[in-house]
Amino acid sequence: MVFLPKDILPPDGIIWMEKETRYQMPKVPGGVDVECYQTTQGYIPGNDSMVCRIRRRFRFPGHRGYNPNLWLVHYTRNAQQGSRML
């Protein structure tokens, strides 16, 4: 969980080859809205030989106590590792 005063993530050491895509996740009954920003083509220079990193940022607009600067950031590996050679 991070606090981003200007909605810009600081450098994380990963090279991202595409811009983030924003989408609204479906609301479950009685649940809250979830906004997701995702980029799926990242790699760590000198560590990864293929593009295999995914980053998702989440926030919860409309939820009681909502703060637009509070984000949940999740990193994972792509299920289809090696989707592009470097």
TORKOL-321260 format. One record per atom (N, C-alpha, C, O, CB): z, x, y. Coordinates in steps of 0.2 Angstrom, whole numbers, padded with zeros to 4 digits, always signed. Glycine has a CB too. Layout:
BEGIN
ZXY/...
END
This chain:
BEGIN
+0000+0004-0006/+0000+0000+0000/+0000+0005+0006/+0004+0009+0006/+0006-0005+0000/-0004+0003+0011/-0005+0007+0017/-0005+0003+0023/-0007-0003+0023/-0011+0012+0017/-0003+0006+0029/-0004+0002+0035/-0009+0006+0039/-0009+0012+0041/+0003+0003+0039/-0015+0002+0041/-0020+0005+0044/-0021+0002+0051/-0023-0004+0052/-0027+0004+0040/-0019+0005+0056/-0019+0002+0063/-0026+0000+0066/-0026-0004+0070/-0016+0007+0068/-0031+0004+0063/-0038+0002+0066/-0043+0000+0060/-0049+0000+0061/-0041+0009+0069/-0040-0002+0055/-0044-0004+0049/-0049+0001+0046/-0054-0001+0043/-0048-0010+0051/-0047+0007+0047/-0051+0013+0045/-0047+0017+0040/-0042+0019+0042/-0054+0017+0051/-0049+0018+0034/-0046+0022+0029/-0047+0029+0031/-0052+0032+0033/-0048+0021+0022/-0041+0033+0031/-0042+0040+0032/-0045+0044+0027/-0046+0041+0021/-0035+0044+0033/-0048+0050+0028/-0052+0053+0022/-0047+0054+0016/-0041+0055+0017/-0054+0060+0024/-0050+0052+0010/-0046+0053+0004/-0048+0058-0001/-0046+0058-0007/-0046+0046+0000/-0053+0062+0001/-0055+0068-0003/-0061+0066-0008/-0063+0070-0012/-0050+0071-0007/-0063+0059-0008/-0068+0057-0012/-0074+0056-0007/-0074+0053-0002/-0066+0051-0016/-0080+0058-0010/-0087+0057-0006/-0089+0050-0009/-0090+0049-0014/-0092+0062-0008/-0090+0045-0004/-0093+0039-0005/-0100+0038-0003/-0102+0040+0002/-0088+0033-0002/-0104+0036-0008/-0111+0036-0007/-0114+0029-0004/-0120+0029-0004/-0115+0038-0013/-0110+0025-0003/-0112+0018-0001/-0107+0015+0004/-0101+0018+0004/-0113+0013-0007/-0109+0010+0008/-0104+0007+0012/-0100+0002+0008/-0102+0000+0003/-0108+0004+0018/-0094+0000+0011/-0090-0005+0007/-0093-0012+0008/-0097-0013+0012/-0083-0005+0010/-0092-0016+0002/-0095-0022+0002/-0089-0027+0002/-0084-0026-0001/-0099-0024-0005/-0089-0032+0007/-0083-0037+0008/-0085-0043+0004/-0091-0046+0004/-0082-0038+0015/-0080-0046+0001/-0081-0052-0002/-0074-0056-0003/-0069-0052-0003/-0084-0052-0009/-0074-0062-0003/-0068-0066-0003/-0067-0068-0011/-0072-0071-0014/-0069-0073+0001/-0061-0067-0013/-0060-0069-0020/-0058-0076-0021/-0055-0079-0016/-0054-0064-0023/-0060-0079-0026/-0059-0086-0027/-0051-0088-0027/-0047-0084-0030/-0062-0089-0033/-0049-0093-0023/-0042-0095-0022/-0040-0099-0029/-0044-0104-0031/-0041-0099-0016/-0035-0097-0031/-0032-0100-0037/-0028-0106-0035/-0025-0106-0029/-0028-0096-0042/-0027-0112-0038/-0023-0117-0036/-0016-0115-0034/-0013-0112-0038/-0023-0123-0041/-0014-0116-0028/-0007-0114-0026/-0006-0107-0024/-0001-0104-0023/-0002-0116-0032/-0012-0103-0025/-0012-0096-0023/-0014-0095-0016/-0014-0099-0012/-0017-0093-0028/-0015-0088-0014/-0017-0086-0008/-0024-0084-0007/-0027-0082-0013/-0012-0081-0005/-0027-0083-0001/-0033-0080-0001/-0033-0073-0002/-0028-0070+0001/-0036-0082+0006/-0038-0070-0005/-0038-0063-0006/-0045-0060-0003/-0050-0062-0006/-0036-0061-0013/-0044-0055+0001/-0050-0052+0004/-0051-0045+0001/-0046-0042+0001/-0050-0052+0012/-0057-0044-0002/-0058-0037-0005/-0064-0033-0002/-0069-0036+0000/-0059-0038-0013/-0063-0027-0001/-0068-0022+0001/-0069-0017-0004/-0064-0014-0006/-0066-0019+0008/-0075-0016-0007/-0076-0012-0012/-0082-0007-0011/-0087-0009-0008/-0077-0017-0019/-0081-0001-0014/-0086+0004-0014/-0086+0007-0021/-0081+0008-0023/-0086+0009-0009/-0092+0007-0024/-0092+0009-0032/-0095+0015-0033/-0095+0017-0039/-0095+0003-0035/-0097+0019-0028/-0101+0025-0030/-0098+0031-0027/-0100+0033-0021/-0108+0025-0028/-0092+0034-0030/-0089+0040-0027/-0088+0045-0032/-0088+0044-0038/-0082+0037-0024/-0087+0051-0029/-0085+0057-0033/-0081+0062-0029/-0081+0062-0023/-0092+0060-0036/-0077+0066-0033/-0073+0071-0030/-0077+0078-0031/-0078+0080-0036/-0066+0072-0034/-0079+0081-0025/-0083+0087-0026/-0079+0093-0029/-0073+0094-0028/-0085+0089-0019/-0083+0096-0034/-0080+0101-0038/-0076+0099-0044/-0073+0103-0048/-0075+0105-0033/-0075+0092-0044/-0071+0090-0050/-0075+0085-0054/-0075+0086-0060/-0065+0086-0047/-0079+0081-0051/-0083+0076-0055/-0090+0079-0055/-0093+0081-0050/-0083+0069-0052/-0094+0078-0061/-0101+0080-0062/-0105+0074-0061/-0111+0074-0061/-0102+0084-0068/-0102+0068-0061/-0106+0062-0060/-0102+0057-0056/-0096+0058-0055/-0107+0058-0067/-0106+0052-0053/-0103+0047-0049/-0099+0042-0053/-0102+0039-0057/-0108+0043-0044/-0092+0042-0052/-0088+0038-0057/-0082+0035-0054/-0077+0033-0057/-0086+0042-0063/-0081+0035-0047/-0075+0032-0044/-0077+0026-0040/-0082+0024-0038/-0073+0037-0039/-0072+0021-0040/-0072+0015-0037/-0066+0014-0033/-0060+0016-0035/-0072+0009-0042/-0067+0012-0027/-0061+0010-0022/-0061+0003-0020/-0066+0001-0018/-0061+0015-0016/-0056-0001-0021/-0055-0008-0018/-0049-0008-0014/-0044-0005-0015/-0054-0013-0024/-0050-0011-0008/-0045-0012-0003/-0044-0020-0003/-0049-0024-0002/-0047-0009+0004/-0038-0022-0003/-0036-0029-0003/-0032-0031+0003/-0027-0027+0005/-0033-0031-0010/-0032-0037+0006/-0028-0040+0010/-0027-0047+0009/-0032-0050+0006/-0029-0038+0018/-0022-0050+0012/-0021-0057+0011/-0021-0062+0017/-0015-0063+0019/-0014-0058+0007/-0026-0063+0020/-0026-0067+0026/-0024-0074+0025/-0025-0077+0019/-0034-0067+0029/-0021-0077+0030/-0018-0084+0029/-0012-0084+0025/-0009-0090+0025/-0023-0088+0025/-0009-0079+0022/-0003-0079+0019/+0003-0079+0024/+0002-0075+0029/-0002-0073+0014/+0008-0082+0023/+0014-0082+0027/+0016-0074+0028/+0017-0071+0023/+0020-0086+0025/+0017-0072+0034/+0019-0065+0035/+0013-0060+0035/+0014-0054+0034/+0024-0063+0030/+0007-0063+0035/+0001-0059+0035/+0001-0054+0041/+0002-0056+0046/-0005-0063+0035/-0001-0048+0039/-0002-0043+0044/-0009-0040+0043/-0010-0037+0037/+0004-0037+0044/-0013-0040+0047/-0020-0038+0046/-0021-0030+0045/-0026-0028+0043/-0025-0040+0052/-0015-0027+0047/-0016-0019+0046/-0013-0017+0039/-0013-0011+0038/-0012-0016+0051/-0010-0022+0035/-0007-0020+0029/-0012-0021+0023/-0015-0026+0022/-0001-0024+0027/-0013-0015+0019/-0019-0016+0014/-0016-0013+0007/-0011-0009+0007/-0025-0011+0016/-0018-0016+0002/-0017-0013-0005/-0023-0010-0007/-0029-0013-0007/-0015-0019-0010/-0023-0003-0008/-0029+0001-0010/-0028+0003-0017/-0023+0005-0020/-0029+0007-0005/-0034+0002-0021/-0034+0003-0028/-0040+0008-0030/-0045+0006-0028/-0034-0004-0032/-0038+0013-0033/-0043+0018-0036/-0044+0017-0043/-0039+0016-0047/-0042+0025-0033/-0050+0017-0046/-0051+0017-0053/-0058+0021-0055/-0062+0023-0050/-0051+0010-0056/-0059+0022-0061/-0065+0025-0063/-0070+0019-0065/-0068+0014-0067/-0064+0030-0069/-0076+0021-0064/-0082+0016-0066/-0082+0015-0073/-0082+0020-0077/-0088+0018-0063/-0083+0009-0076/-0083+0008-0083/-0090+0011-0086/-0090+0013-0091/-0083+0000-0084/-0095+0011-0081/-0101+0014-0083/-0102+0021-0080/-0106+0023-0076/-0107+0010-0081/-0097+0026-0083/-0097+0032-0080/-0104+0036-0081/-0107+0035-0085/-0092+0037-0084/-0105+0040-0076/-0111+0044-0076/-0117+0039-0074/-0123+0040-0076/-0113+0046-0083/-0116+0034-0070/-0121+0030-0068/-0127+0033-0063/-0132+0031-0063/-0119+0024-0064/-0125+0039-0061/-0129+0043-0057/-0127+0051-0057/-0122+0052-0056/-0130+0041-0049/-0132+0055-0059/-0130+0062-0059/-0130+0065-0052/-0134+0063-0048/-0136+0066-0063/-0126+0070-0051/-0126+0073-0044/-0130+0079-0044/-0131+0082-0039/-0119+0075-0043/
END
